[in-house]
Amino acid sequence: MARTTAEKRARFRALHQQGCFILPNPWDVGSARLLQHLGFDALASTSSGYAWTTGRPDNTVSRDDVLQHLTTLSAAVDLPVNADFESGFAADPDGVAANVALGIKTGVAGLSIEDRKLDGSGLYEKSFAVERIRAARAAIDQSKEDVLLVARTEGLLSDPSALTPAIDKLVAFAEAGADCLYAPGVVGKEAIVAMVRAVAPKPLNVLVMDPAVPLAELADLGVRRVSIGGSLATVAWAATVGAAKAMRGGKFDSLAGGMSGRELNGIFGKFN
């Protein structure tokens, strides 16, 4: 029996109470269903992965495109889906709140708001970024839906040394009502532990930056959930580009490494 939206949301919140789980990022219905088939507990959308499927760069898709994508993704699987909702598709807090209300209606179990300015010129300063998170929190509370609010700061992606400002923002976001905190770009045991302790008891999400670091190590550091952003999508694109280049050169050997159509039909046939 398919899980209801309420059941998915309750399951998602429970996952954040203890332990550490992987939150892989599908980019379309097929990849989402494949990840469910492989036994993952929850999924997260990826703004970059989705944009690339439409032939556009990251951060160039519209709010309505993303809302439709999230609606389709959430309905396609029985797993909770966390939405990469970018910067909320609005600068002012009221606009963020209005868009979060629309995001909730897609059926997602969680929703992240980042502090990157819409024009890509930098980050919102802390007090204004906090107002935006408060507005998102108010929108969720007003909806009376159990949607997890994830607040994220993008500062470490442009300046890996800016650990203290990132932690300061996450602490402020937690105080403003965020349920989970996220600073993509944090690396190293000491930095991760410092971030975990700073936002505790609220959970911290970490983006995989070094593929050599195993899940068990991140769990030992106190990380609650681990995501990979557009990495699975880039792996898929790399495989396609590699095979296509070989074909362009007149060789078809790389096609031998693909999954069989029978196996894929068997997997996806279970969803129909």
N, C-alpha and C positions, 0 to 999 in steps of 0.2 A: 504494500500500500504506500502511495506517495506521501511524503511528509508535507504538512501544511506549512505556510509561511511562519506561523507562530511557533511551530515545532522546530523549524530550522533556526529561528532566532534564539529560542531557549537553548538549543544544542550549542549554538555558537558562544553564547555567554558562558555556558558551563565549561567549554574548552579553555576559557581564560582564567579559570579559578585555580588551576594547579597544573603542574607538568609543563611540557614544552611540545608544541606541535608545528608541523610544516604547513604553510599556507601557500601552495603552488598557484601560479598565475596563468590560467588559460586565456586564450585570446578570441575564441569563438566557441560555438556550441559543441563542435566535434572534439576539440581539445578538452573542454570541460567534462564532457561525458567520458572521455578516455581516462581522465584523472579520477573521476568517481569510480570507474571500473577497476582502477589500480589500487583503490582502497584508502584514498586520502579522506580526512575527516571534514575538511572545509576548503574553500577556494577563495581566491581574490582576483578581481579583474585587473588588467594592466592597461593603462592608458596608452603606452607605447605599442604594446602588442596589438591592441585593437586598432590603433591608428594605422599601423603598417598593413593590416589586412585590407584596409580601404585605400591603400596607395598614398597615404599622407604621413608626414612626420608627426612625432609626438607633440602634444599641446596645440594641435590645430583642428581637432574635431569639435563640433558644436555641442552645446549642452543637450539639445534634443537628440542628436546622434547617440550620445552616451546614455541618455535615459532609455532609449529604445534598446540599445545593446544590453544594458543591465536588466531590463525587463525580460528580454529573450534568454539571457544567460541564467537568470534566477529560476525561470520556469522550466528550463531544460534539464535541471539536475535536482536530486533530492538532498544535496549538500548546501549548507549555508554559504552565501557568497558575500564577501566583503568588497565594497565598491571603492575603486580608485576614483575619487570624485574630484581629482586635481585641486584647484584652488576654489572650488565651489562655483565656478563660472560667473562670479560676481566679485567686485572689489569691496563694496560696502556691506556691513553686517546684515542689513535688512535683505539685501539681494541674496546673500549667502543663505539666510534663513529660509527664504522663499524657495530657493533651489534645493535645499536639503529636504524640505517638505515634499517636493516632487520626487526626489531620490528615494525617499522612504516608500513611496507608492509603487516602486518597481519591484518590491519584494526582497530587497537585499537585507542581509542580517547585520551588516556593519557598513560604515561609511567613513572615509577619511577625508580630511580637509587639510591642505598644506598651506604654507605661508609664502609661497612664491607669487609675485605680482603677475597679473594677467598678461602684461606685455613682455614678461620675461626679463625685465630690467633689474631684478633683484628681489629681495624679500621684504615683506611688510615689517615695520619695526614692532617691537614686542607688544606694546600696549594696544596697538591697533589689531595685531594678529590675535591677541587674547579676546578682544571684542568680537572678532569674527567667530572664534570658537564658542564664546558664550551664546552668540546668536544661533549657532548650529545646535548647541545643547538645548536652547529654549524651543527650537523647532521640533526636535525629537520629543521633548517632554510634552509639548502641546499636542503632538500626534497620539500620545499614549501608546506608542508602539515600542517594543523592546529592541530597538536598533542600537548597536554599539557605536559610539562615537570615537573615532581614531583621530588624534591631532598629530600633525607631523611638521617638522621644520627641515628645510632643504639645505641649510647652511653648510653642512659638512661636505656636500657634493661639490661645492665650489671652493671651499677652504677647509681641507681636512684637519687643519690645526685648530679650528674654531670650536673646540669641544665645550668650553665653559659657556659661551653664548647659546649653544645648542641645548645644553642641559638647563640653563636658566629659562629658556623658552618652554621646554617640555614641562618643567615644574609649574610654570605659570599656566600652561594649558591644562595640566592635571587639576589645579586649583579652580580653573574655570569650568570644569565639568567633563573633561575628556575621560573616556573609560580606558583607553589604551594609548600609549605614547610611542612615537616612531620618529627616528632621525636617521634616514638612509645615509649611509656613508661612514657610520661609526665602525671602527676596526680596532683590534687589539684587546687583550684581556682586561687590562687596567681601565681602559676607556669604557668598555662595555659594562664592567662591574660598577663603575662610578655612575653610569647612567641608570642602571637597574636600581641601585640604592637610592638615587635621587628621586625617582618617581614612585618608589615603593610606597604603599602596597599595590599600586596600580601596575598592570602588566606592560612590558616593553616588547615591541616588535623590532626585530633586527633584519636588515636586508643582507643577503649573502653577498659579500664583497670578495672574499677569498674562498674559492671552491674547495680548497684543501682542508678547511676547518669543518670537522664533522658536526652533526646535530648534537651528539652527546656532549661535546665540549661547550657549545652554546648553552645547552640546558644546565650544565654544571655552573655556568656563570650567572644563572638566574633569569635568562631570557625566556619569555613565555611563548612567543611565537616567532617563526622564521619565514620570511617571504623571499622571492627571487626576482620580483619585478618582471621585466621583459626578457629574462634570460632564456627561458624555455623557447620563446618565440625566436630569439636570435639563433638558438641551436637549430631549430627547424629551417630557418632561412639559410643558415650556413650550409646545411645538408643539401638544400635545393640548389643553391648557387654552385656548390661544388659539383653536383651531378650535371647541372646544366652546362657548366664550363667544359666538363669532360665530353658531353654530347657535342658541344660546339666544335670541339677538336676532333670529332669523329669516333669517340669511344663511348661505349655504353656499360662498361664494367660496374660503375657505381650504382646502377639500377638494381644490381643483384642484392644489395643490402637492405632493400625496403621490406616493410611488412607485407604479408600476403593479403590480397583482397579478401580472401576467405576469412582470415582472422579478423580483419577490420569489420567485415559484414557481420560476423558473429558477435563482436562486441557491441556494435551499434544496434543490431537487431534486438537486443535485450531491452532497449529503451522504447520500442514501438509496439 
